[in-house]
Amino acid sequence: MKRSRARSQESIEFSRAQRAGANEFAWTVWQWLRGRQLGGLKFRREFPIPPYTVDFCCVERRLVIEIDGEVAHG
């Protein structure tokens, strides 16, 4: 899948901030998903899909995993 030109620098910076401030459960889930450990699939963390930023995304399978928690307004 080609990288979307719709992702703004603002959404990318928001994603980086979300990764830096992830809660313990999100970090634990990331440890399970990273490095193609789950079925050989590549997951991305805090991935911008305008107008949203999803917690985890497998682009290849078009799969999104969202973890409930506090909503960040900003």
C-alpha positions as CSV (number, residue, x, y, z in Angstrom):
1,M,0.0,0.0,0.0
2,K,1.4,3.4,-0.9
3,R,1.9,6.0,1.7
4,S,-1.0,8.4,1.7
5,R,-0.2,12.0,0.9
6,A,-3.2,12.9,3.1
7,R,-1.2,12.5,6.3
8,S,-0.2,15.9,7.5
9,Q,2.9,16.7,9.5
10,E,0.5,17.6,12.4
11,S,-1.0,14.0,12.4
12,I,2.5,12.5,12.3
13,E,3.7,14.6,15.2
14,F,0.5,13.7,17.2
15,S,1.2,10.0,16.5
16,R,4.8,10.4,17.8
17,A,3.5,12.1,21.0
18,Q,1.0,9.2,21.5
19,R,3.7,6.6,21.2
20,A,5.8,8.4,23.7
21,G,3.0,8.6,26.2
22,A,1.5,5.1,25.8
23,N,0.0,3.5,28.9
24,E,1.3,0.2,30.3
25,F,-1.3,-2.0,28.6
26,A,-0.7,-0.4,25.2
27,W,3.0,-1.0,25.7
28,T,2.4,-4.6,26.6
29,V,0.2,-5.2,23.5
30,W,2.9,-3.6,21.4
31,Q,5.4,-6.2,22.8
32,W,3.1,-9.0,21.5
33,L,2.6,-7.4,18.1
34,R,6.0,-6.0,17.2
35,G,8.7,-7.7,15.1
36,R,6.2,-9.8,13.1
37,Q,5.6,-12.0,16.2
38,L,1.9,-12.5,15.4
39,G,1.4,-14.6,12.3
40,G,4.3,-12.9,10.6
41,L,2.3,-9.7,10.2
42,K,3.8,-6.3,10.4
43,F,2.0,-4.0,12.8
44,R,2.5,-0.2,13.2
45,R,1.8,1.6,16.4
46,E,-0.1,4.9,16.7
47,F,-0.7,5.0,12.9
48,P,-2.4,8.0,11.4
49,I,-5.4,7.2,9.2
50,P,-6.9,10.6,8.7
51,P,-8.9,11.9,10.4
52,Y,-8.0,9.3,13.1
53,T,-4.9,7.9,14.7
54,V,-5.3,4.2,15.4
55,D,-3.5,2.4,18.2
56,F,-2.2,-0.5,16.1
57,C,-2.5,-1.2,12.4
58,C,-1.6,-4.0,10.0
59,V,-1.6,-2.3,6.6
60,E,-1.2,-5.6,4.7
61,R,-4.4,-7.1,6.2
62,R,-6.2,-3.7,6.7
63,L,-6.6,-4.6,10.3
64,V,-6.9,-2.0,13.1
65,I,-6.7,-2.7,16.8
66,E,-8.0,0.0,19.1
67,I,-7.5,-0.1,22.9
68,D,-10.1,1.7,25.0
69,G,-8.7,4.3,27.3
70,E,-8.6,8.1,27.9
71,V,-9.4,10.2,24.9
72,A,-6.7,12.7,24.2
73,H,-8.0,16.1,23.0
74,G,-5.6,18.4,21.4
